[in-house]
Amino acid sequence: MKTFYIVRHGETLLNLLNRSQGWADSPLTKKGIRQAVNLGEKVRQQAITFDAAFSSDTGRARQTAQVILDHSGNGETPIKELFDLREASFGLFEGADNDEMWEEGGKAVGEPDMSRKSPIDQKIKALTGIKKLDTIDYAEDFHDLKRRILALKHTMMQTEAANILVVTHSLYICCMLYVLIGEDLTIGKVPNCSVTKMTYNSNKNFKLEYIGRTQEL
């Protein structure tokens, strides 16, 4: 059996400024570093060891992963950075006000009340609108993310590791769960440096243990 500890990166400067952040990157804030340190210490206290560690190839995910490993007693575990773990690209809307981006994306698909606090199923619809409005041809919709997630699944199945740390992004985590577990999930907020736990058994099935937990892992 494989166990995946899927972590959203710590708070970043663009998070703090309520700016969209997909392929765009910004450093962890002081709070974000503390979040990663605290999570690492919880991992150590609960005697969790990682046989492998993967992160998005963005700086915020890489830094979060390294801080967690360093403070959990897993500092010797190498991090493999993967493009497939990147957040959705928002194209022309990268760095834009979060609420404005989701509102415009929602309007483009007939959902005028969309905001950054909208449920994940509505945000997935809005990704289609964001891609439709993107004039630089970089934005990704759910189908684009699904291709990357399935490529990630193939990569994960190749590793012989049993306990695996994965550091990525909030919307990506939600889409990952939709693809690997099922689109009937009710997904609330995925806080910075929270853990979503998933297992993969000998019957080749993924099982969701919990979403967005920050305490007992």
Buried (B, 14 or more C-beta within 10 A) or exposed (E): EBBBBBBBBBBBBBBEEEBBBBBBBBEBBEBBBBBBBBBBBBBBEEEBEBBBBBBBBBBBBBBBBBBBBBBBBBEEBEBBBBEBBBBBBBBBBBBBBBBBBBBBBBBBBEBEEBBBEBEBBBBBBBBBBBBEBBEEEBBBBBEBBBEBBEEBBEEBEEEEBEBBBBBBBBBBBBBBBBBBBEEEEEBEEBBBBBBBBBEBEEEEEBBBBEBBBBEEB
